[in-house]
Amino acid sequence: MQKKLHIRKGDTVMIIAGDSKGQQGKVLLVEKAKSKAIVEGVNLVSKHTKPNAKSPQGGIIKKEAPVHISNLMVVDGTGEPTRVSRKVDDKNEKLVRYSKKSGEVIK
């Protein structure tokens, strides 16, 4: 059974450790098995490519590399990084994620 993660695709997150510390971006992909996520515009690496149909020139391409989930924190509506918890919503009896710092529902 795979572990439940606090990060989802589409979340805005802040990097809290590593070379890209302090940067924010949107989560493009979450790899549950590896506990990693790819964040838009963060942790860029240079990839050398041969000429092919997609890029006839070839050369060096900047690409996002995965970041470990433990180095990410969700950014709530106020723009502050926060811990995330879950609770049952009063209105429609569904489980929702909320910010531990401000108390507001995330998405």
TIMI-2910 file (N, C-alpha, C, CB; in pm, 1 decimal, decimal comma, always signed):
<rs>
+----------+----------+----------+----------+----------+----------+----------+----------+----------+----------+----------+----------+------+
!      n_x !      n_y !      n_z !     ca_x !     ca_y !     ca_z !      c_x !      c_y !      c_z !     cb_x !     cb_y !     cb_z ! resn !
+----------+----------+----------+----------+----------+----------+----------+----------+----------+----------+----------+----------+------+
!    +84,5 !   -119,5 !     +0,0 !     +0,0 !     +0,0 !     +0,0 !    +87,8 !   +124,2 !     +0,0 !    -95,4 !     +0,7 !   +122,2 !  Met !
!    +52,2 !   +221,3 !    -84,9 !   +131,4 !   +342,5 !    -93,9 !    +87,0 !   +444,6 !    +10,1 !   +121,6 !   +401,9 !   -233,9 !  Gln !
!   +184,3 !   +525,9 !    +55,3 !   +160,0 !   +625,5 !   +157,1 !    +81,3 !   +744,1 !   +100,3 !   +292,0 !   +672,7 !   +216,7 !  Lys !
!     -5,8 !   +803,7 !   +181,6 !    -81,0 !   +923,1 !   +143,4 !    +13,1 !  +1043,0 !   +151,3 !   -206,7 !   +943,5 !   +235,6 !  Lys !
!    +14,6 !  +1124,2 !    +45,3 !   +104,7 !  +1237,9 !    +38,6 !    +29,1 !  +1368,7 !    +62,1 !   +175,9 !  +1241,1 !    -96,6 !  Leu !
!    +99,3 !  +1469,9 !   +110,8 !    +37,9 !  +1600,4 !   +136,1 !    +42,6 !  +1691,2 !    +14,2 !   +106,5 !  +1668,5 !   +252,4 !  His !
!   +105,4 !  +1645,5 !    -94,2 !   +119,9 !  +1723,5 !   -216,8 !    +36,5 !  +1657,7 !   -326,4 !   +270,1 !  +1734,5 !   -259,6 !  Ile !
!    -31,9 !  +1739,6 !   -406,6 !   -109,1 !  +1689,3 !   -519,9 !    -70,4 !  +1766,2 !   -645,0 !   -261,3 !  +1701,0 !   -493,4 !  Arg !
!   -100,0 !  +1708,1 !   -760,0 !    -78,4 !  +1775,8 !   -887,8 !   -163,0 !  +1903,1 !   -890,1 !   -114,1 !  +1682,2 !  -1008,6 !  Lys !
!   -102,8 !  +2013,2 !   -932,2 !   -173,7 !  +2140,1 !   -939,4 !   -154,5 !  +2229,7 !   -818,5 !   -317,5 !  +2114,5 !   -957,6 !  Gly !
!   -100,3 !  +2177,1 !   -708,1 !    -74,4 !  +2258,2 !   -589,3 !    +37,5 !  +2357,9 !   -616,0 !    -38,4 !  +2168,8 !   -469,5 !  Asp !
!    +30,8 !  +2473,1 !   -550,1 !   +142,8 !  +2566,3 !   -549,8 !   +225,6 !  +2533,3 !   -426,7 !    +94,7 !  +2717,2 !   -549,7 !  Thr !
!   +355,2 !  +2509,6 !   -448,2 !   +441,5 !  +2467,5 !   -337,8 !   +564,2 !  +2557,3 !   -327,8 !   +484,5 !  +2321,1 !   -355,7 !  Val !
!   +627,4 !  +2554,2 !   -210,4 !   +752,8 !  +2625,0 !   -187,6 !   +859,3 !  +2521,2 !   -152,1 !   +738,0 !  +2733,1 !    -73,9 !  Met !
!   +979,6 !  +2539,8 !   -206,7 !  +1092,0 !  +2452,2 !   -175,5 !  +1150,0 !  +2498,2 !    -43,0 !  +1200,5 !  +2453,9 !   -289,1 !  Ile !
!  +1162,8 !  +2408,1 !    +54,9 !  +1211,4 !  +2447,4 !   +187,5 !  +1353,7 !  +2400,2 !   +214,7 !  +1119,4 !  +2392,9 !   +294,0 !  Ile !
!  +1413,1 !  +2322,9 !   +121,1 !  +1550,8 !  +2276,0 !   +141,2 !  +1615,1 !  +2248,3 !     +6,8 !  +1554,4 !  +2149,0 !   +230,0 !  Ala !
!  +1746,7 !  +2257,1 !     +2,6 !  +1820,2 !  +2226,3 !   -119,7 !  +1863,8 !  +2350,6 !   -194,4 !  +1736,5 !  +2140,7 !   -209,8 !  Gly !
!  +1915,5 !  +2331,5 !   -315,9 !  +1967,4 !  +2441,5 !   -397,0 !  +1859,7 !  +2541,2 !   -437,6 !  +2034,1 !  +2386,8 !   -520,4 !  Asp !
!  +1737,1 !  +2494,9 !   -454,4 !  +1627,1 !  +2580,9 !   -499,9 !  +1544,8 !  +2635,9 !   -384,4 !  +1536,6 !  +2504,3 !   -594,2 !  Ser !
!  +1601,0 !  +2638,9 !   -263,3 !  +1528,8 !  +2681,2 !   -143,2 !  +1468,5 !  +2819,9 !   -160,5 !  +1621,7 !  +2679,6 !    -22,2 !  Lys !
!  +1339,3 !  +2833,6 !   -122,2 !  +1270,7 !  +2961,1 !   -129,2 !  +1191,1 !  +2982,6 !   -256,7 !  +1368,7 !  +3069,8 !   -114,9 !  Gly !
!  +1215,1 !  +2901,2 !   -359,2 !  +1143,0 !  +2918,1 !   -485,4 !  +1003,8 !  +2855,9 !   -476,0 !  +1222,2 !  +2855,0 !   -602,0 !  Gln !
!   +910,4 !  +2912,8 !   -552,5 !   +774,1 !  +2860,7 !   -557,6 !   +741,0 !  +2817,3 !   -699,1 !   +672,9 !  +2966,0 !   -508,5 !  Gln !
!   +649,8 !  +2722,3 !   -710,6 !   +605,5 !  +2675,9 !   -841,3 !   +486,0 !  +2584,3 !   -828,0 !   +718,4 !  +2604,6 !   -914,1 !  Gly !
!   +431,4 !  +2547,5 !   -943,8 !   +313,9 !  +2460,3 !   -950,4 !   +360,2 !  +2316,8 !   -973,0 !   +216,2 !  +2505,7 !  -1063,8 !  Lys !
!   +298,2 !  +2222,3 !   -904,3 !   +334,0 !  +2080,8 !   -917,9 !   +278,5 !  +2029,0 !  -1050,1 !   +279,5 !  +1996,4 !   -797,7 !  Val !
!   +368,2 !  +1975,5 !  -1135,0 !   +328,9 !  +1921,9 !  -1265,2 !   +301,0 !  +1772,6 !  -1259,2 !   +436,8 !  +1949,6 !  -1368,0 !  Leu !
!   +375,5 !  +1701,2 !  -1172,5 !   +366,1 !  +1555,8 !  -1167,0 !   +408,2 !  +1507,7 !  -1029,2 !   +453,3 !  +1490,3 !  -1276,8 !  Leu !
!   +338,3 !  +1407,8 !   -976,3 !   +375,0 !  +1346,6 !   -848,4 !   +403,4 !  +1199,8 !   -871,2 !   +262,9 !  +1365,2 !   -742,1 !  Val !
!   +523,7 !  +1154,6 !   -832,2 !   +560,6 !  +1013,7 !   -841,3 !   +547,4 !   +952,9 !   -701,6 !   +706,6 !   +995,9 !   -897,9 !  Glu !
!   +433,7 !   +887,8 !   -674,6 !   +406,5 !   +833,6 !   -541,3 !   +507,4 !   +727,6 !   -499,5 !   +267,6 !   +775,1 !   -536,9 !  Lys !
!   +542,8 !   +640,2 !   -592,4 !   +632,9 !   +529,4 !   -559,9 !   +769,1 !   +578,3 !   -512,9 !   +650,1 !   +439,0 !   -680,3 !  Ala !
!   +817,7 !   +686,9 !   -571,8 !   +949,5 !   +741,2 !   -536,6 !   +940,3 !   +856,4 !   -436,3 !  +1021,2 !   +788,6 !   -662,3 !  Lys !
!   +819,3 !   +898,5 !   -399,4 !   +796,7 !  +1014,1 !   -311,8 !   +864,5 !  +1139,6 !   -365,5 !   +847,3 !   +984,5 !   -170,7 !  Ser !
!   +847,4 !  +1164,3 !   -495,2 !   +906,7 !  +1282,0 !   -558,6 !   +801,5 !  +1355,6 !   -639,7 !  +1025,6 !  +1242,1 !   -648,3 !  Lys !
!   +828,1 !  +1483,0 !   -666,0 !   +737,7 !  +1564,9 !   -746,2 !   +819,4 !  +1652,5 !   -839,9 !   +646,1 !  +1651,6 !   -655,9 !  Ala !
!   +762,5 !  +1682,7 !   -956,2 !   +825,6 !  +1774,0 !  -1049,8 !   +751,8 !  +1906,9 !  -1038,9 !   +823,1 !  +1717,8 !  -1197,0 !  Ile !
!   +828,8 !  +2013,2 !  -1008,1 !   +772,6 !  +2145,5 !   -987,0 !   +813,6 !  +2235,9 !  -1103,2 !   +819,2 !  +2204,8 !   -851,0 !  Val !
!   +718,0 !  +2311,2 !  -1156,1 !   +738,7 !  +2396,5 !  -1272,6 !   +843,9 !  +2504,8 !  -1244,3 !   +605,9 !  +2461,2 !  -1314,9 !  Glu !
!   +950,2 !  +2507,4 !  -1327,3 !  +1052,3 !  +2611,0 !  -1318,9 !  +1149,0 !  +2599,0 !  -1202,7 !   +987,4 !  +2740,8 !  -1311,3 !  Gly !
!  +1149,3 !  +2485,7 !  -1133,6 !  +1234,8 !  +2467,3 !  -1016,0 !  +1324,4 !  +2345,2 !  -1035,9 !  +1149,2 !  +2451,6 !   -887,3 !  Val !
!  +1446,2 !  +2350,2 !   -982,4 !  +1542,7 !  +2239,9 !   -989,5 !  +1573,3 !  +2203,8 !  -1135,1 !  +1488,9 !  +2116,2 !   -914,1 !  Asn !
!  +1611,5 !  +2304,7 !  -1213,4 !  +1640,7 !  +2284,8 !  -1355,1 !  +1776,5 !  +2218,6 !  -1374,4 !  +1636,4 !  +2418,2 !  -1429,7 !  Leu !
!  +1781,3 !  +2120,8 !  -1464,9 !  +1906,2 !  +2052,9 !  -1500,2 !  +1927,0 !  +2064,4 !  -1650,9 !  +1903,8 !  +1902,6 !  -1455,3 !  Val !
!  +2052,9 !  +2057,8 !  -1694,0 !  +2085,1 !  +2064,5 !  -1836,5 !  +2089,3 !  +1924,4 !  -1893,3 !  +2219,7 !  +2136,8 !  -1860,3 !  Ser !
!  +2013,8 !  +1900,7 !  -2000,2 !  +2009,9 !  +1769,1 !  -2064,4 !  +2063,1 !  +1783,6 !  -2206,9 !  +1864,2 !  +1709,7 !  -2064,2 !  Lys !
!  +2165,2 !  +1705,1 !  -2239,4 !  +2224,0 !  +1707,4 !  -2372,9 !  +2144,1 !  +1614,2 !  -2463,4 !  +2374,3 !  +1665,9 !  -2368,9 !  His !
!  +2099,8 !  +1665,0 !  -2578,6 !  +2018,7 !  +1584,7 !  -2669,2 !  +2079,7 !  +1580,7 !  -2808,2 !  +1876,6 !  +1639,2 !  -2676,1 !  Thr !
!  +2065,6 !  +1465,3 !  -2871,7 !  +2107,7 !  +1450,0 !  -3011,2 !  +2000,1 !  +1508,8 !  -3101,1 !  +2134,0 !  +1299,9 !  -3046,7 !  Lys !
!  +2035,3 !  +1546,8 !  -3222,2 !  +1931,7 !  +1592,5 !  -3315,1 !  +1832,2 !  +1479,4 !  -3344,8 !  +1995,8 !  +1643,7 !  -3446,6 !  Pro !
!  +1703,2 !  +1513,6 !  -3342,8 !  +1598,9 !  +1417,4 !  -3377,4 !  +1482,7 !  +1492,7 !  -3442,1 !  +1551,0 !  +1338,1 !  -3251,2 !  Asn !
!  +1373,8 !  +1424,0 !  -3468,7 !  +1260,0 !  +1485,9 !  -3536,6 !  +1199,9 !  +1599,1 !  -3452,8 !  +1152,9 !  +1380,5 !  -3567,1 !  Ala !
!  +1197,8 !  +1581,5 !  -3322,5 !  +1138,2 !  +1682,0 !  -3234,5 !  +1225,6 !  +1807,4 !  -3226,3 !  +1116,5 !  +1623,6 !  -3094,3 !  Lys !
!  +1357,9 !  +1786,0 !  -3210,1 !  +1450,3 !  +1900,0 !  -3208,0 !  +1561,4 !  +1873,9 !  -3309,8 !  +1510,1 !  +1922,6 !  -3064,0 !  Ser !
!  +1544,9 !  +1923,5 !  -3433,2 !  +1641,5 !  +1894,4 !  -3539,7 !  +1782,1 !  +1949,4 !  -3512,4 !  +1590,9 !  +1950,7 !  -3669,9 !  Pro !
!  +1790,0 !  +2053,6 !  -3429,9 !  +1919,8 !  +2113,9 !  -3398,9 !  +1994,3 !  +2035,6 !  -3291,7 !  +1901,5 !  +2258,0 !  -3353,9 !  Gln !
!  +1921,2 !  +1974,2 !  -3197,3 !  +1985,7 !  +1908,1 !  -3084,3 !  +2034,3 !  +2012,2 !  -2986,1 !  +2102,5 !  +1819,2 !  -3131,1 !  Gly !
!  +2131,6 !  +1977,8 !  -2901,5 !  +2191,8 !  +2074,4 !  -2810,3 !  +2155,5 !  +2049,7 !  -2665,7 !  +2151,0 !  +2212,6 !  -2848,5 !  Gly !
!  +2165,5 !  +2155,1 !  -2586,6 !  +2142,3 !  +2145,8 !  -2442,5 !  +2004,4 !  +2203,1 !  -2410,0 !  +2253,6 !  +2220,9 !  -2363,0 !  Ile !
!  +1923,8 !  +2124,0 !  -2338,3 !  +1787,3 !  +2163,9 !  -2302,2 !  +1778,3 !  +2172,3 !  -2150,2 !  +1681,1 !  +2063,0 !  -2359,3 !  Ile !
!  +1717,6 !  +2278,2 !  -2099,2 !  +1691,0 !  +2290,7 !  -1954,9 !  +1560,6 !  +2218,0 !  -1924,7 !  +1683,1 !  +2442,0 !  -1909,9 !  Lys !
!  +1563,2 !  +2133,3 !  -1820,2 !  +1448,2 !  +2049,8 !  -1787,4 !  +1434,1 !  +2041,0 !  -1636,0 !  +1462,4 !  +1908,4 !  -1849,7 !  Lys !
!  +1308,9 !  +2031,1 !  -1586,1 !  +1285,9 !  +2017,8 !  -1442,7 !  +1319,4 !  +1876,5 !  -1396,4 !  +1140,4 !  +2052,5 !  -1407,8 !  Glu !
!  +1391,3 !  +1867,1 !  -1285,0 !  +1422,3 !  +1737,5 !  -1224,5 !  +1332,0 !  +1718,7 !  -1101,9 !  +1574,9 !  +1728,1 !  -1184,8 !  Ala !
!  +1304,5 !  +1594,2 !  -1063,4 !  +1217,9 !  +1569,9 !   -947,4 !  +1279,4 !  +1620,7 !   -816,9 !  +1188,2 !  +1421,1 !   -935,1 !  Pro !
!  +1192,0 !  +1665,4 !   -725,7 !  +1230,6 !  +1710,6 !   -592,6 !  +1161,9 !  +1618,2 !   -493,2 !  +1191,9 !  +1862,0 !   -568,1 !  Val !
!  +1230,6 !  +1580,6 !   -385,2 !  +1169,6 !  +1492,3 !   -285,9 !  +1055,5 !  +1564,8 !   -214,3 !  +1275,4 !  +1443,5 !   -183,7 !  His !
!   +948,5 !  +1490,8 !   -185,4 !   +828,3 !  +1546,4 !   -123,7 !   +859,2 !  +1613,1 !    +10,5 !   +723,8 !  +1436,8 !   -104,5 !  Ile !
!   +955,6 !  +1560,1 !    +85,0 !   +989,0 !  +1615,9 !   +216,6 !  +1047,0 !  +1756,1 !   +207,1 !  +1087,3 !  +1525,6 !   +288,0 !  Ser !
!  +1093,5 !  +1796,0 !    +88,5 !  +1150,7 !  +1930,2 !    +69,1 !  +1048,4 !  +2030,5 !    +16,2 !  +1268,5 !  +1922,9 !    -26,7 !  Asn !
!   +920,2 !  +1992,8 !    +15,1 !   +814,0 !  +2078,9 !    -37,1 !   +710,5 !  +2109,0 !    +70,5 !   +746,5 !  +2013,4 !   -158,2 !  Leu !
!   +657,8 !  +2232,0 !    +68,6 !   +545,1 !  +2269,2 !   +154,3 !   +440,2 !  +2337,4 !    +68,4 !   +590,5 !  +2362,2 !   +271,4 !  Met !
!   +314,8 !  +2306,5 !    +93,5 !   +204,3 !  +2365,9 !    +19,5 !   +190,9 !  +2512,7 !    +59,4 !    +71,7 !  +2288,8 !    +45,7 !  Val !
!   +165,4 !  +2599,3 !    -38,4 !   +142,1 !  +2741,4 !    -13,3 !     -8,5 !  +2764,5 !    -13,1 !   +213,4 !  +2831,5 !   -120,6 !  Val !
!    -60,2 !  +2823,7 !    +96,2 !   -205,4 !  +2846,6 !   +104,9 !   -243,6 !  +2977,3 !    +36,8 !   -251,5 !  +2848,5 !   +252,1 !  Asp !
!   -368,8 !  +3017,8 !    +47,8 !   -420,3 !  +3136,2 !    -19,4 !   -351,9 !  +3265,7 !    +21,6 !   -565,5 !  +3148,0 !     +6,2 !  Gly !
!   -295,2 !  +3270,7 !   +142,7 !   -228,2 !  +3391,9 !   +190,2 !    -86,5 !  +3403,8 !   +135,3 !   -224,7 !  +3393,6 !   +342,3 !  Thr !
!    -36,1 !  +3298,2 !    +69,5 !    +98,4 !  +3300,5 !    +13,4 !   +204,9 !  +3248,7 !   +107,7 !   +132,9 !  +3438,7 !    -27,4 !  Gly !
!   +163,8 !  +3195,8 !   +223,6 !   +257,5 !  +3142,6 !   +321,7 !   +265,9 !  +2991,0 !   +311,2 !   +216,3 !  +3183,8 !   +463,2 !  Glu !
!   +387,4 !  +2932,7 !   +325,7 !   +396,0 !  +2786,6 !   +329,8 !   +331,9 !  +2734,9 !   +458,5 !   +543,9 !  +2739,6 !   +319,6 !  Pro !
!   +260,6 !  +2624,9 !   +447,9 !   +186,1 !  +2573,7 !   +563,0 !   +182,4 !  +2422,2 !   +562,2 !    +44,0 !  +2629,3 !   +564,2 !  Thr !
!   +160,2 !  +2365,5 !   +678,8 !   +134,9 !  +2221,6 !   +686,8 !     -9,6 !  +2197,0 !   +644,8 !   +162,3 !  +2166,1 !   +831,7 !  Arg !
!    -37,2 !  +2075,1 !   +600,2 !   -170,1 !  +2041,9 !   +549,8 !   -229,1 !  +1930,2 !   +635,1 !   -164,5 !  +2000,0 !   +400,0 !  Val !
!   -357,4 !  +1943,6 !   +666,6 !   -429,2 !  +1839,6 !   +739,1 !   -561,8 !  +1814,7 !   +668,4 !   -451,6 !  +1879,7 !   +888,4 !  Ser !
!   -632,3 !  +1710,0 !   +709,5 !   -761,3 !  +1677,7 !   +648,5 !   -869,1 !  +1673,2 !   +756,0 !   -754,4 !  +1542,5 !   +572,6 !  Arg !
!   -989,1 !  +1716,9 !   +718,3 !  -1103,6 !  +1709,6 !   +808,8 !  -1230,6 !  +1692,1 !   +727,0 !  -1112,6 !  +1836,6 !   +898,2 !  Lys !
!  -1337,6 !  +1648,7 !   +791,2 !  -1465,8 !  +1631,2 !   +723,4 !  -1534,9 !  +1766,8 !   +716,3 !  -1555,5 !  +1526,0 !   +797,2 !  Val !
!  -1573,9 !  +1805,8 !   +595,2 !  -1642,1 !  +1934,1 !   +572,8 !  -1785,4 !  +1925,6 !   +625,3 !  -1641,6 !  +1972,0 !   +421,1 !  Asp !
!  -1829,0 !  +2031,8 !   +693,2 !  -1963,5 !  +2032,6 !   +753,5 !  -2074,9 !  +2032,5 !   +649,2 !  -1979,2 !  +2153,8 !   +843,5 !  Asp !
!  -2055,0 !  +2106,3 !   +539,3 !  -2161,8 !  +2123,0 !   +439,7 !  -2197,5 !  +1993,3 !   +367,9 !  -2120,9 !  +2226,5 !   +337,7 !  Lys !
!  -2096,5 !  +1930,3 !   +303,5 !  -2128,8 !  +1815,1 !   +219,8 !  -2066,7 !  +1684,1 !   +267,8 !  -2084,6 !  +1841,7 !    +79,8 !  Asn !
!  -2023,4 !  +1679,7 !   +393,5 !  -1973,5 !  +1555,5 !   +454,1 !  -1858,9 !  +1491,4 !   +376,7 !  -2085,8 !  +1456,6 !   +466,0 !  Glu !
!  -1775,5 !  +1572,9 !   +311,1 !  -1660,3 !  +1520,8 !   +236,9 !  -1532,4 !  +1557,0 !   +308,8 !  -1657,9 !  +1575,1 !    +92,8 !  Lys !
!  -1427,8 !  +1476,4 !   +285,7 !  -1296,7 !  +1502,2 !   +343,6 !  -1227,5 !  +1610,6 !   +261,1 !  -1210,6 !  +1371,8 !   +348,8 !  Leu !
!  -1183,7 !  +1717,5 !   +326,6 !  -1115,7 !  +1828,0 !   +257,3 !   -980,6 !  +1854,5 !   +323,1 !  -1203,3 !  +1957,2 !   +259,0 !  Val !
!   -888,1 !  +1910,6 !   +243,2 !   -757,9 !  +1949,9 !   +296,8 !   -766,4 !  +2095,3 !   +342,8 !   -644,5 !  +1931,0 !   +190,2 !  Arg !
!   -701,6 !  +2124,5 !   +455,4 !   -700,4 !  +2263,0 !   +502,4 !   -563,2 !  +2300,4 !   +555,1 !   -806,2 !  +2284,2 !   +610,9 !  Tyr !
!   -538,8 !  +2431,8 !   +558,6 !   -411,8 !  +2487,2 !   +605,1 !   -408,6 !  +2487,6 !   +757,0 !   -390,3 !  +2630,0 !   +550,2 !  Ser !
!   -300,1 !  +2437,2 !   +815,7 !   -286,6 !  +2436,1 !   +960,9 !   -256,8 !  +2576,0 !  +1013,5 !   -176,4 !  +2338,9 !  +1003,6 !  Lys !
!   -198,7 !  +2662,8 !   +928,0 !   -160,3 !  +2796,8 !   +970,6 !   -280,7 !  +2891,6 !   +971,6 !    -50,4 !  +2851,7 !   +879,0 !  Lys !
!   -355,0 !  +2896,0 !   +859,5 !   -465,6 !  +2991,8 !   +849,3 !   -603,0 !  +2926,1 !   +873,7 !   -463,9 !  +3057,9 !   +711,2 !  Ser !
!   -610,3 !  +2794,3 !   +861,0 !   -737,4 !  +2724,1 !   +883,0 !   -827,8 !  +2719,4 !   +761,4 !   -811,1 !  +2788,6 !   +994,8 !  Gly !
!   -786,7 !  +2783,4 !   +649,6 !   -873,1 !  +2784,8 !   +531,4 !   -856,8 !  +2657,3 !   +448,8 !   -842,6 !  +2907,5 !   +444,9 !  Glu !
!   -963,5 !  +2622,5 !   +377,1 !   -964,8 !  +2501,4 !   +294,4 !   -877,4 !  +2523,5 !   +171,4 !  -1110,1 !  +2463,8 !   +252,4 !  Val !
!   -796,3 !  +2422,9 !   +136,5 !   -711,6 !  +2428,8 !    +17,2 !   -788,0 !  +2364,2 !    -96,8 !   -573,4 !  +2357,7 !    +40,4 !  Ile !
!   -817,1 !  +2441,5 !   -200,1 !   -895,6 !  +2401,7 !   -318,2 !  -1032,6 !  +2362,4 !   -276,4 !   -829,4 !  +2286,9 !   -394,0 !  Lys !
+----------+----------+----------+----------+----------+----------+----------+----------+----------+----------+----------+----------+------+
</rs>
